[in-house]
């Protein structure tokens, strides 16, 4: 991981920072887009809308994890399910573009082979990660990767959105806002920033940014 990345004060107890693989990687077909945003900003909704647009040829990268499959989950579709030993061996071999140990023994990561698999099919990879995961991948793939940060109009607006969706307690909302403040400190390190004030406008702006990137060469 880049030494300039500051420690995450909001990570869960026992959680490790995101780490990237060793060395630069290059894509010979397709492009790579990584997106990050504070919780409640609308990033997932924006991505879901973009997945419906044919001219971007987007495909989600399937993450790898050491957690047990949940009912209905399929290996290779929802996740690549790996033993902890196999995962750590793959990390040591430099097979991950980024990875994180969320809890002791529970790891998640993006395999370089998954990115290569999608690009080989002449599709553009999109990855939905936290800020550290996005920056790790951006560092590895350089100009072959576009990093986009989606931010709320303000912290007050984000608070209103979190309260309106009614999923979190007051304490949980405060924790999310503190984490959002931390995540916002990384915004200048992303290639592009989009403010999600009006959802339709944000979707259109992100679409144009990605379209220029994937069709620009």
N, C-alpha and C positions, 0 to 999 in steps of 0.2 A: 504494500500500500504506500502511496505517496507520503513522504515524511511531513509534508506541509498540511496534511489532513489532521485537524485537531481532534483529541479524544471526544467521544460522545458522552456528555454527562447525563443523558436521558436513557441510556441503554438499560435493559433489565439486568438484575443481579445475575452475574455469571455470564452475561452475554459478551461476546467478543466483537471487535470492530470488523467491518468488511475487509477482506483481503483480496488482492488481485493475483493472477498468475504471474509467472516470471517472464520478462521479455515482451517485445512487441509482437503483435499478430497482424496479419494482413488478410483482407478478403479479396478474392479474385472474381467473384460474381456477387451481385446483390449488395445491399447496404445494411447498416446497423443503426437503429435508433434506440436510445435509452431515455426514459422519462422518470422524473421524480417530482414529488409535491408533498406538502404537509397533508396529513389526514383531514378529509372533509373539503378539500379544495376542488374536487371534481375530476381528478386525473383519470380514474377508472371509467367514468362516464364518457370523457373525451376519447379515450382509447377505444371503447366499445363502438362509438360512432365512427371512428376512423377505420375500424375493421370492416365496415360495411362498404367502404369506398374502393372500387376496383382499381382505380388508377394508381394506387399506392402499393399494391401487391404485398400487403403486410401479413406476417405470420408471427404468432407468439412463440418465443423460445420456451420449451418445457424445462422447468427447473429440476435439479436433482435434490434429493433429501434422504436423510437417514431415519426419519420418523416412519412409523408403521402406516400402511395404507388404511384409509378410512373406508367405510362401507360404500361400495359403488365406484371407488377410484380404481383406475386402470393404469398399470405400469406403462410408461411411454406416452400416455395421453394426458393424465393429470400431473404426474411427476415421474421422474426416473427414480425408483426406490432402490436404495443401496444400503448395504451394511455399513456400519461405522468404519470398519477396517478398510473396506473397498473405497469408501469416500476419502478417507485420510491418505490412502495409497495414491489415489488420483490427484489429490492436492500436492503431495510430494513429487509426483511426476509432472506437475505443471499443466494438468489437464483442465483446470478451471480458469475461466475468465475472471470470476470473483466468487467468494464464498463467505459464509458467516456461520458461526456457532451461536445459535439463538439461545439454547439452553445446553447444559452439560450433556454432550453426546448427541444432541439434535442439531444437525447441520443442514444448511441449504446452500445451493450454489448454481451457477450457470456454466455448463460445460462448453469448452471451445468447440467440441465436436458437434454440439447441437446448433451452434451458430453457423458452423461450416455446412452442416446438413441442409439447413434452410436456404442458405445462400447458393448452394450448389444446384438447388431447384429454381434458381433465378428469382427468388422471392426476397423481400426485405424483412429483416428480423426486427421486431420490436420487443423491448424488455422493460418491464415495470418493476422498479427497484427503489430502495431508499437512496438517499443522496450519496452515501459512501460507496454503495454498490455501483451506482451510475458513474461516479468519478473514477473508480477502479477500472471499469470497462473502457471508459473514454481514454484513460491513460494508456491502456494496452493497445487499442485499435486506432488511436489518433484520428487523422482526417477521414478514415473510413467509417467513423462513428459520429453521429449527431446527438448531442445531449440537450434535452429540453427540460426546463424547470417551469412548472405551472404553479403560480402563486395566487393567493386570494387578494382582493382589492385592499384589505387591511386585516389586522388581527381582530378588530371588532366585528368585521363582516364574517370572518371565519368562526368566531364565537357564536354569532347568530345562527349560522348554518348548522353547527354542531348541536346547538340547543334545539333547533327546529326539527332535526331528524329524530330526536328523542331516543337515541340508542345508548347514551352514556350518562352516568351520574355526574353531578356537579364536580366532584373530585376528579373523575376521569377526564372531563372536559378541560379542567385546569392543567392536567398533566399533558394532554394533547396540545394545548396552547403553548406550554413551555417548550415542548419538543418542536413545535412549529417555529418558534422563535429561533431555536438552535439551527433547524434546517434552513431557514431563510438566510442564515449567515453564509451559506454555501452558494447562493444564487449567482454571485458574480463569476463563479468558476464554470458555469454552464454556457454552452454555445448560444442558446436562445432562451428567452424568458417570455412567457405568455401570462398575462393577468386574466384570470377567469372571473370576470364581473358578470357578463351575460354569456351563458353557456353556448348559444348558437354562434356568437362572435368568436369565442375562444376556439371552438371546434374548427371554424373556418380558418382562423389564423394558424393553428397548428397544422391543418391540412396543407395550407400554402407553403409553410416552412418545410414540411417533409417532402412535398412535391418538388420543390426547388432543389432540395438536397438529392433526392433519388434520381431525378431526371436532369440534373445539372451538368453531368459529365458527357 
